[in-house]
C-alpha cells in the first residue's frame, strides 16, 4: 500500500513538472567577435498546444530594459541585421553595442504555470585600440613618478604590460622591496622613488587576447639628480640683482627724480628770495 502511495506521489510530481511551460537555451553565455554572427536560442515546452506570447528584451548595465522583439516584430534598429528563426534571434554584423543580457519571456495562458523566462549573456569581443600613455619626459631623483596607460575599446577589458628599452618590466625583475609597482588592470607603473638608473625609453602594451596586442609610442624619461649648485647660484644672482636695484632707487631719489614734478623755482631757495626782494623794492619806490 505504501509503495502505491509513493508511486502516486511520484507520478503527480512528474505530471506537475511537465504540466507547465518550460523555457531553456542551448547556450546561456554567447561570445562572438565584432562584425560576426550570433544566435540566441530560446526553446520552450508547453502543457497544451496553444498560441504563446514570445518577447525578447535587453537589460543594460544600469538595469534599464529595452524591447528587442515584441508584438511579432523586431525593434526598428535591428530589422536590417537580425531576424527571428522560430523563437530564436539571429544577429549579423555584430557591434559592441549589442553586448548585454537578453531575456526571453514566454507566456502560455492555458498552462498551469503560465509564464517563464531565461536570461542569456551576449558578449561581443573587441580587440584593443592603441593605448594612450602618459610618460613624463623628465624627473628628479627621489621623487614619486607615475606612468599611466589606458585604452577603452577592448572587450573584455585589456591587461597592460610596461616595457623599458624594449624589455618587459616584471615585478620579479627587482628585489621584493623594489621602488616600483606595476598594476596590470589599471595600466599604472608607479615609482615610489625614481633613480638615475630608471632613465630610459618606456612604452605600454594592451592585450585582451582578441586580435593583436596594441602599444603606445615609446617615450624617453630622463631622471637627473637635484642640481644644488645651480639652485644656490640662482639664489645668489637674484639676491645681488635685488640689492643693486635698491641702491639704484636710493640714488635716483636723492637726485630728485622722485620729487613729484616740483618746479625749479620751488626747489631753489635763492631764486625765490631774489624775486621777493625785487617785488618789495618796487613797492617802496
Buried (B, 14 or more C-beta within 10 A) or exposed (E): EEEEEEEEEEEEEEEEEEEBBBBEBEEEEBBBBBEEEBEBBBBBBBBEEEEBBBBBBBBEEEEEEEEBBBEEEBBEEBEEBBEBEEBBBBBEEBEBEBBBBBBBBBBBEEBEEBBBEBEBBBBBBBBBEEBBBBBBEEBEBEEEBEBBBBBEBBBEEBBBBBBBEEEEBEEEEEEEEEBBEBBEEEBBBBBEEBEEEBBBBBBBBBBBEBBEBBBBEBBEBEBEEEEEEEEEEEEEEEEEEEEEEEEEEEEEEEEEEEEEEEEEEEEEEEEEEEEEEEEEEEEEE
